[in-house]
Amino acid sequence: MRGELPLPPHYRAERAESFGYTPDPVALAAAADAWRARHRLRGPGTAEPRVVLLLVDVQRDFCFPEGTLYVGGRSGRGALEDNRRIAEFVYRNLGRISRIVCTLDTHRPFQIFFPEFWVDREGRPLAAHRTVTAEEVRRGEARPAPGLAAVHAGGDLAWLERQALDYCERLEATGHYRLYLWPPHCLAGGDGHALAGVVQEARLFHAWCRQVDAPLEVKGEAPLTEYYSALSPEVEWAHDGRRLAEPNRRLRDELLAADALIVAGQAASHCVKSTVADLVAELERRGEGGASRIWLLEDATSAVAVPDPERPGELLADFTAEAAAAFARFAAVGARRLRSTDPLPEP
């Protein structure tokens, strides 16, 4: 095993706060070639522990105030500081991390968790940062915009309305979430969908230094279900038995094959929490004991905390407590809690 490395010369911490920063891949590849030779880096050997870093949704819309769903945490600087910590963690541990896997939250304009999907009784669009309950749907106070029947249901509005109600009922029955309407974010093809520049830079540098793949896993495209976890949709089946979205069992199995799986990214209260919960549940289902192979990089992930634009200093929504409770549950079943500056222990 190799100890910590210094930060490479190309790295600039201030770029962690730049929405528009994009690394130069040609220059970066050349720098990686020189860094590999200088520090005698090589591809992961079969005899060394397989350490996988899973970065959940480290995308511009979540990582910067200019994004449409910035994860600032209560401090207002959450994801900005996470960007820097993630990049520096990768550089220091280039010789220890075998592979970096990044998930990409990926959306279309009209999905069930966007306000644009819904209208009220009078046909007015609903606002973001509010819940939609099954009871509101039953009473007609929240309903799918009629024009979306052609987009999602082959023109069958009655089917879409029945599905919207069924979805809210199933969500509420699980006890995990109620349907929450988020502003449009991580739209495919847009700037906000891209990885934060310093994270993209560190990911590519690692791949070129260690001569390994750097896979991207797309999630969240299914229009009629949420996909907080990178591994499974919130609701898999429609009311009439057709499938809404597929679980990603391949990725789940690949991640759980690691000797150590380090998890960071956005947001601790939602996608990170749900992904880790799925991993822990699968380990329990397999009877493989605790979750000691899962390492939570707890200072490189933040909770959603939405400032109230009408009340300075107040929060419109705050999911910090939910994130803290989830991390405590994961630790109770064996997951390790690390900080990005801690030396990596042996798996």
Secondary structure, DSSP 8 states (H G I E B T S, - for coil): --------TT--GGGGG-TT----HHHHHHHHHHHHHHHT-----TTS--EEEEEE--BHHHHSTTSTT---TTTT-HHHHHHHHHHHHHHHTTTT--EEEEEEE-B-SS-TTSGGGEE-TTS-B--SSEEE-HHHHHHTSSEE-GGGHHHHSTT-HHHHHHHHHHHHHHHHHHTS--EEE--S-SBTTSGGGSB-HHHHHHHHHHHHHHT----EEEE---TTS---SSS--S--B-TTS-BS----HHHHHHHHTSSEEEEEEE-TTTHHHHHHHHHHHHHHHHT----TTEEEEEEEEE--EEE-TTSTT-EEEE-HHHHHHHHHHHHHTT-EEE-TTS-----
